[in-house]
Amino acid sequence: MNAVHFETDGPYCDQCTEKIERCVGGMPGVSIVRSSYAHGLTTVLYDADLVDAARIATAIRECGFAARPAPWYGTADMTLHSRAFSMSAR
């Protein structure tokens, strides 16, 4: 499983982030998607044999939001990442 993080511009409410999660979450190979409008961040766990980060970014854009890689998002920011994926059991 791979993880990719995108800065997402445009979402301004929970419904916007839910739209991203539905659009990307329905893709083959994507197992978990968490998006936060407050942080401007979308994190995706995916199977690289079935989908790649470029296709995921395209799907976010097709939902109506800007998406670009978030290379700054690393171990210092893992609190948000951990919270997002612990919510996956809901």
N, C-alpha and C positions, 0 to 999 in steps of 0.2 A: 504494500500500500504506500502511495506517495501522498504528500501534502503540498498544497500550493496556496498562497495567500495573495489576494488582490486588493489594492486600494479601489474602492468602489465609490464613484461620485454619482449623485442623483437620488439615492434613497433618502427619504426624510421622515419615514414613519415605519411602524411595524409591518404594515401591509406591503410596503415596498420591499422590505427585506424578506418577507414571506414569499413574495413573487419571485425574487432571485432564488430562494431555496427551492421553490417548486420547479422553476425552469431548469436549474442545474441538477437538482436532485433526481429528475426524471431521466437523466442521460445514462445510457449503459456505461457501467464501469465506475460510476460515482456512488460512493457509499454514504458519505455524510457531507452536508453543507450547512454552514452556519454563517449568517450575515449580520452585521451590526451597523445600523445607520449612525449611531452615536460615535462609533470608532472609525467609520468609513472603511470597513474591512470585511472581506468575505474569505472564509477559509474552507477548503474543499479537500476531502480525502478521496482518492481515486486510484483505480487500477490502470497503470500506464500501458498495459497490454490492450486495453479497450478504448481509452480516451487519453488525450494529452492536454496539457495546460492551455495551449493556444485555442483548442476547441472549446474548453470551458470558458475562457475569456470571451470568445465569440458568442457563446450562449448568454452570458451576462449582458453583453451589448445588445443582442437580439431582444432581450427583455426590456430594453430601454435605458440601460444604465452604463456609465463609463466603467471600464475595468482596465487596470494596468498592474503589472507585477509589483508586489510590495517587498522588495529585497531587504528593506530595513527591518522587516518583521523577523526577529530571531529569538534566541533563547531568553533575552531580557523581557520579551513580551509574551512569554508562554502562559501567563496567568489567564489572559483572555482565551487563548487556544484551549487550555485545559477546561475552563468553564464551558466553552462552546461544545466541546465533545462530550463532557459529562452530561450535558442536556440531551444528548442523542437518545437516551433511554425514555424520554417523555412520551 
